Amino acid sequence: YQKFAVMDTVETASRKVKQMGRQIESSMGNFKNMMSQISLVGDAKHFQEGKGKFDELRAKLDNKTDKSKLDAMKTLVAMMTLGRDVSELFPAVVKNVVVESMEIKKLVYMYVIHYAATNPQLALLSISSFQKDMASPNPLVRAKALHAMSCLRVAAVSHLIILQLKNAIKDSSPYVRRTAAHVLPAVNSADTKFNSDLVSMVSVLLDDDN
């Protein structure tokens, strides 16, 4: 009973806080929805495969130009839609979380979330990159990083997500605080052993006038 009561409290508080401002974008929460927002129409090259393709993509991901990185990420996303396993490029992809381009960053988040969900070891590789973004001076980046972390749904990193949430509910940006409220139910359903922490966060958020 206590478990369901806590979940109900978290969900109710989340709905109340979300009404304080505009609806949080939900693109990071659903892989299929994110895919529909990325235009690959007319970019047939992204669906082409062949010998040495991974070496080519790895080189583009290591390139200093955003154009090369974006091209590589679009190709990887296209290959993922075809059901190809491109997880071996995870180390080369995840280090690009720190790029300034939000377009590239969004694709990197998509890739990371997709593979971290089925491979906890990959999730551990990605968490430090998300933590770096949580320290960004840009509130949009901080919010995206928090949302992406909450989508990992890997028990091994739950305690790290909780630590970031504790900072996020007191963030100077209302946008980041609303994002924190938005992800609380997902975090709670992924790992219920942090119920008391989440209830405390709900109390803080309910006192937020913004």
TACORSUL-V578752 format. One record per residue. RES is the residue in one small letter. PSI is psi in whole degrees, 0 to 359 (999 if undefined). OMEGA is omega in radians with two decimals (none if undefined). BURIAL is # if it has 24 or more other ideal C-beta (glycine too) atoms within 12 Angstrom, else .. Layout:
RES;PSI;OMEGA;BURIAL / RES;PSI;OMEGA;BURIAL
//
This chain:
y;316;-3.13;. / q;321;3.14;. / k;313;-3.11;. / f;327;3.13;. / a;319;3.13;. / v;316;3.14;# / m;320;-3.14;# / d;320;3.12;. / t;315;3.14;# / v;315;-3.09;# / e;321;3.13;# / t;316;3.13;. / a;321;-3.14;# / s;317;3.14;# / r;321;-3.12;. / k;316;-3.12;. / v;323;-3.13;# / k;332;-3.13;# / q;350;-3.14;. / m;337;-3.10;. / g;187;-3.12;. / r;157;-3.07;. / q;131;3.08;. / i;136;3.06;# / e;139;-3.09;. / s;12;-3.04;. / s;327;-3.10;# / m;343;-3.04;# / g;345;-3.07;# / n;117;-3.03;. / f;318;-3.12;# / k;320;3.11;. / n;321;3.12;. / m;320;-3.13;# / m;322;-3.08;. / s;341;-3.12;. / q;352;-3.09;. / i;119;-3.08;# / s;118;3.03;. / l;7;3.14;# / v;130;-3.13;. / g;354;3.13;. / d;61;-3.09;. / a;334;-3.11;. / k;333;-3.11;. / h;342;-3.13;# / f;359;-3.13;. / q;137;3.13;. / e;161;3.13;. / g;179;-3.13;. / k;133;3.12;. / g;7;-3.09;. / k;316;-3.12;# / f;323;3.11;# / d;320;3.12;. / e;316;-3.14;. / l;320;3.13;# / r;320;3.13;# / a;321;3.12;. / k;322;3.13;# / l;330;3.12;# / d;349;-3.14;. / n;150;-3.09;. / k;344;-3.07;. / t;141;3.11;. / d;328;-3.12;. / k;315;-3.14;. / s;317;3.13;. / k;316;-3.13;# / l;319;3.13;# / d;318;3.13;# / a;317;-3.11;# / m;322;3.10;# / k;322;3.11;# / t;317;3.12;# / l;317;3.12;# / v;319;3.12;# / a;317;3.13;# / m;324;3.09;# / m;322;3.13;# / t;335;3.10;. / l;1;3.11;. / g;13;3.13;. / r;144;3.08;. / d;107;3.14;. / v;26;-3.09;# / s;339;-3.11;# / e;345;3.12;. / l;7;-3.08;# / f;311;-3.14;# / p;323;-3.14;. / a;329;-3.13;# / v;311;-2.98;# / v;331;-3.14;# / k;347;3.11;. / n;5;3.03;# / v;331;-3.04;# / v;358;-3.13;# / v;155;-3.12;# / e;328;-3.08;. / s;120;3.13;. / m;331;3.13;# / e;315;3.10;# / i;316;-3.10;# / k;319;3.14;# / k;318;3.12;# / l;321;3.11;# / v;317;3.10;# / y;317;3.13;# / m;312;-3.12;# / y;311;-3.09;# / v;313;-3.14;# / i;319;-3.10;# / h;314;-3.07;# / y;330;3.14;# / a;331;-3.12;# / a;331;-3.09;. / t;354;-3.12;. / n;93;-3.10;. / p;329;3.13;. / q;323;3.09;. / l;325;3.10;# / a;319;3.13;# / l;327;3.10;. / l;328;-3.04;# / s;337;-2.97;# / i;324;-3.13;# / s;327;3.12;. / s;320;3.09;# / f;321;3.13;# / q;323;3.10;# / k;318;3.13;. / d;331;3.10;# / m;344;3.12;# / a;7;-3.13;. / s;146;3.08;# / p;347;-3.13;. / n;116;-3.11;. / p;330;3.10;# / l;319;3.11;# / v;316;3.13;# / r;317;-3.13;# / a;317;3.13;# / k;319;-3.14;# / a;317;3.13;# / l;317;3.13;# / h;318;-3.14;# / a;317;3.12;# / m;320;-3.11;# / s;340;3.14;# / c;349;-3.10;# / l;322;3.09;# / r;45;3.10;# / v;118;-3.04;# / a;328;-3.08;. / a;339;-3.12;. / v;8;-3.09;# / s;319;-3.11;# / h;329;3.10;. / l;324;3.09;# / i;319;3.11;# / i;318;3.12;# / l;318;3.13;. / q;324;3.10;# / l;321;3.14;# / k;326;3.07;# / n;321;-3.05;# / a;325;-3.11;# / i;347;3.10;# / k;13;-3.11;. / d;150;-3.14;# / s;341;-3.12;. / s;125;3.06;# / p;328;-3.14;# / y;317;3.13;# / v;320;3.14;# / r;321;3.10;# / r;325;3.08;# / t;320;3.10;# / a;316;3.12;# / a;323;-3.10;# / h;325;-3.04;# / v;351;-3.10;# / l;313;-3.14;# / p;321;-3.14;# / a;318;3.13;# / v;319;-3.13;# / n;319;-3.13;# / s;335;-3.13;. / a;327;-3.11;# / d;105;-3.03;# / t;357;-3.09;. / k;353;3.11;. / f;26;-3.10;# / n;313;-3.09;# / s;323;3.10;. / d;318;-3.10;# / l;322;3.11;# / v;319;3.10;# / s;320;3.11;. / m;321;3.11;# / v;318;-3.14;# / s;318;3.13;. / v;316;-3.10;# / l;325;-3.14;# / l;338;3.10;# / d;359;-3.10;. / d;119;-3.12;# / d;348;-3.12;. / n;999;none;.
//
